[in-house]
Amino acid sequence: MIILYTVLMAAPTELSVLLRIYTGKQNSPSVLLQDFCDYLQKYARHYLQEAPDLAVYLDDTTTVVLRELEGLEVKGKVFVSSDLKGRKIIFVPQFYIDRMLQRFRDIDERPEVPFPLSAELPSGFPSSFLKPIYITTDFAGLLEGGERTNAYLYQLTFPDETPPMIYPASISPEKLLDLALSKIRFFLRKDESKDYIQKRMMVANPGKELTIKNALIQFQTRPSESLRALKHSGETFLFWSYMCSFIRQDYTKKTEKTPEENSLIQAVFIVEYLNNYYRNKAQQDLQRETALKNLELCFQKPPYYFDMETISRFADSRGVPLLGQYKNTDLEAFIKEKTGESNPDTLPVLLVFRTETQTRYFLLKEKVIPLSIRLCNEARKIIKEQVTRDWFQLLRSYRQDNSMKTQADFEAKLVSLCKVSAPILHALLNSSFMSLLAMEGATDETHSGFKLFDRGRVLPLSVLLMLDRQELLTDTRIMLPFWYTIPVISAIIAFFNRPRGPKVRKAPQAEERREERKGTDDARAERDRKKAELRAAADAVERKLIPEGSTLEAEMAAQLELWNRTLDQQIKMNLTEDVNSLVRDYMRRIMRSIKASTFNRARVENLATTLVDTPGLMKIKNRDALLAYVQLYIIELVRSLN
């Protein structure tokens, strides 16, 4: 038996480890306390310099050891008793686990060594160190993540009268399979066993003589390939099934079996069970892969967008739910893979967007345009009727609202109606991926005469829904009674129906008019002063950003060439104008509240970084050059204030 001391760290100090070393040296699980204390004193003196913690065992060794043994006994690692002479005896169950580990090392080197049996353990062996498992019910759990530890033994029970075998919990079922195959291989090399088994298998499988012969040759000459085929290929299932069946039939007839014969039957049971397990696993993997392919096909069917509840109810062509053919974890992994950013230069295959109610929907990238077209067609009639109805009620009451007068208010009305009447369309058009999708070259093309993007931007909702404000207003007015179209009559009726407003204040006197003009002039002077201060601050920042001898225009031109490398001049001009327009729109809002005292280089860099990190500009490759250009353009905009 190999001494554990050579395996462990040099000079161990834990009492449980020292007990294992000592029982191994004595080749006995039970040792006298006094003998162990004598050994411990010598051990401590020998390794004191290397392990100073051993000093506790030099004086009053017995007292110290007894105190530590109490803790180990509470944990169930040792058992202390007394013999007939009153001497204390320490029983160390770990001794048997170490001996079984060595036994399996021997089996690995010499397949003829039998598997250890539970009968080799003493009758009083602690049950906490022995966990019974049944090969047909518990073995699969160990394959799929069982604990690997040397803290206890497994007792493996078989279906018939075959005696149970024991093995350390640190040995995996895969390793047991390898050892079992070695035993069968050793059996086939004895006498004429191979020829006998081969003949029986050929008789049972006429027409497959060559296949059986080649499989036996592979099993005996290329063990690793044979093991790999058993675990990952269903083709060898019948080969192993017949071989194990024939071996077991021959030996189960014997009433008295040698330890080697019992060990061979145990090996056959292990191979037979794992052969069935791996075959079922291969079938399940194939079923799972097929179900995942069907899952991908389901995303290509109308309505194209699906929430997780709908996805979990997807079924195959037979109506069988897909969830069940694969696990929840498989579905989560599929969603994570398809929505992941595997390529930073393009959108993922599966896109995600949320509605106002925070419901999350999944949509294939290739279906964004077809879905948008369909939703726009469906929403057009609904929203047109709502606008017409609202305007009709207003005009009938001789009133108007801003959506009839300006295009911006008309667009705002369409957006608010779309949010309520077509929430999926609203969520889709406002999704985070839409701006990135708009920047991909192919999206500017028309689909069946429908255009969703223009120059990298989503078209206004009025264009997508093909709703013209003037045409809608004209159509609504046609619906009114005829007298609404006669100016004199409609004016008289409108006068009497117009809601009463507050009395008009009398015209201000001359003094009041002068005060108003003075206040207006003062406000204008204050605005001019603030603009002048802001321009001065911009000049100060410009001096810090522009190298000596250069100009703002020259630096902008240089940075422009670095980030806008498009060869087509028209496209290049369009892209530059898009960036400039984005910066102008942003700065127009910012300059309403910005103060000259806070307008410095750090503020300019902050504003530029915010702009460059927007989804619309993140696709531009040379970020540093774009950032420098945006800073310079901000300076130019502030300098041009009038």
Summary of the structure (lengths in Angstrom):
residues: 642
radius of gyration: 43.0
end to end distance: 96.2
largest distance: 131.6
contacts: 1734
relative contact order: 0.04
helix: 63%
strand: 7%
